[in-house]
Amino acid sequence: MSDPIEISRITIIQEERPNRRAYIADFEEPVHYGVHGGVKDFYKAVPETEHPSTLDHIVSAAGG
């Protein structure tokens, strides 16, 4: 088996639910996660600021 070519180094900080910040490897700016649209409606959430959900990032990564 070969050595890994990449190891993800991510720190996730839970803010006021449902918001989270993810600091990824060497990027200074965090990625913001939260809810919007149908996810917001499903959970009956009323966030101060809407952010993409983790599902949005998974779908965009798979489609990219």
N, C-alpha and C positions, 0 to 999 in steps of 0.2 A: 504494500500500500504506500502511496506517495505521501509526502508531507502536505499539510493543508496549504492552499494558496491564499486564503483569506480567513481571518478570524474577526468576527464582528465585535467591536468594542462600543457598546451603547450604554448610556446611563439614562434611565427614565425617572423623571420626577413627577409625582402625582401632585397636582395642584387641586384647587377646589373642583370636585367632580362635576363634569366628566373630563375636565381638561388635564392634559399631561404634556410635558416637554421631554423630548428625546434628544440627547446630545450624542452625535454619531461620530466616532473616530476622531479625525483631525479637523472637523468642521467646527468653526467657532459658534455659529448661529444654531439655535435649537430648531428641531422640527416640532411644530405644535400639532397635537391631536385633540380631538373632541368629538362633537356630533353636529350634524346638520341634516336638513332634508328629511328623508324617510326614517333615518335612524333616530333623529331627534323626535319625530312624531311617534315612532314605535315606543320609545322609552318615556314619552311625555315629559321630555326635558325642556327646560327653558334657560339655555345658556346665555350669559352676557354677550359672549362672542362665539360665533360659529367657526369651527375648524374642521378640516377633513378628518374622517374617522380612520382608524387603522385599516379597516376594510378597504377604503379608497386606495390606500398605499399598496395593499396586497394586490388588488386588481390591476392597478397601473403597472406594478412591477411584472406581473404575469403577462400583461399585454404588450410590454415594451420590448 
